[in-house]
């Protein structure tokens, strides 16, 4: 019985960790964009880490965007940025 409870607790912990790493989106206007440092900040103050290969072509401060990201090691790691419609 005790092993079952411990196994259930471990499983619940793993599931909640996976849920935290789930892909999320954020909408807003670009407040700051630093391609060299791979960082983007939206008007609401959320800061994102951009992939090294991301060039930012077609994006500038003030653009309304949708950012797709995952939380990893306390940072919001971007997988996609698109213009919001």
C-alpha positions in Angstrom: 0.0 0.0 0.0 2.8 2.4 0.9 4.7 1.7 -2.3 1.5 2.4 -4.3 1.1 5.8 -2.6 4.7 6.7 -3.3 4.4 5.6 -6.9 1.3 7.7 -7.3 3.0 10.8 -5.8 6.0 10.4 -8.1 3.6 10.0 -11.1 1.7 13.1 -10.1 4.9 15.1 -9.8 6.0 14.0 -13.3 2.7 14.9 -14.8 2.7 18.3 -13.2 6.2 18.9 -14.5 5.2 18.0 -18.0 2.2 20.4 -17.7 4.5 23.2 -16.8 6.5 22.7 -20.0 3.4 22.8 -22.2 3.4 25.2 -25.1 1.7 28.5 -24.3 0.9 31.7 -26.2 1.0 35.3 -25.4 -0.4 38.2 -27.4 0.8 41.8 -27.3 2.8 44.6 -28.8 6.6 44.4 -29.1 8.1 46.9 -26.6 11.7 45.9 -27.1 13.5 43.6 -29.5 17.2 42.7 -29.3 18.1 40.3 -32.0 21.8 40.2 -31.0 20.9 39.1 -27.4 17.9 36.9 -28.7 15.4 38.7 -26.4 11.9 40.2 -27.0 9.8 42.1 -24.5 6.1 42.7 -24.9 4.2 45.8 -23.8 2.9 43.8 -20.7 6.5 43.4 -19.5 6.8 39.7 -20.4 10.3 38.9 -21.7 11.1 36.0 -24.0 14.3 34.2 -25.2 14.4 33.9 -29.0 16.1 31.0 -30.8 19.6 31.8 -32.0 18.5 31.2 -35.6 15.6 33.7 -35.4 16.4 36.8 -37.5 13.3 38.9 -36.7 12.8 39.8 -40.4 9.6 41.7 -40.7 9.2 42.5 -37.0 9.7 45.8 -35.2 8.9 47.6 -32.0 5.2 48.3 -31.9 4.1 45.3 -33.9 1.2 43.3 -32.5 2.3 39.7 -32.3 1.5 36.2 -31.0 4.4 34.5 -29.3 4.4 30.7 -28.9 6.7 29.6 -26.1 7.6 27.0 -23.4 8.8 27.7 -19.9 12.2 26.1 -19.5 14.6 26.7 -16.5 12.7 29.8 -15.5 12.9 31.4 -19.0 10.2 31.7 -21.7 11.8 30.0 -24.7 10.1 31.1 -28.0 9.3 28.5 -30.7 7.3 30.9 -33.0 6.4 34.6 -33.4 3.6 35.6 -35.8 1.9 38.9 -36.5 -1.4 39.1 -34.7 -4.4 39.7 -36.9 
